[in-house]
Amino acid sequence: MYRQKSPNSSFSKRLSGNFQAVSLASSLVSPLLATEDSLSFNKQHSTDAAALAIEQLSNCYKGSIRRSEVTEETMRSAKAFTQVDQYLKNTRLCLDKMENTVDKLLKTNDGIAKDLTALDDIQRSLDIDELRP
């Protein structure tokens, strides 16, 4: 996948100081600087030099594209890691809310159980103690 680079990150800036850039530049410029041999260049030699220069340039591009894909993958991983931290906080908050809700339900359940026990006690008391006129 190829994406357009910003003008500030041009190809020459990324390869400055790189051996590939030096060898590429020398292979492109050296045939042009050899003025005493300018008549000895034939069509085949020029074609071979151009093919070699294009091959070297494509190798440089391939290398820079691979490096940029690794950088993009690293950035995606870093963003995913920060999102995991946010998801963890959100999950912890939801679990705390659920724990509070379950505690309230248990308290309500205990209250209902006590009320039912009290009703059973009242009913037993009513069955035992009958008042007759």
Long-range contacts (C-beta under 8 A, 24 or more apart in sequence): 1-69, 2-65, 5-68, 11-60, 11-61, 11-64, 14-64, 15-60, 15-64, 20-56, 20-59, 20-60, 20-63, 21-60, 23-56, 24-53, 24-56, 24-57, 24-60, 27-52, 27-53, 27-56, 28-53
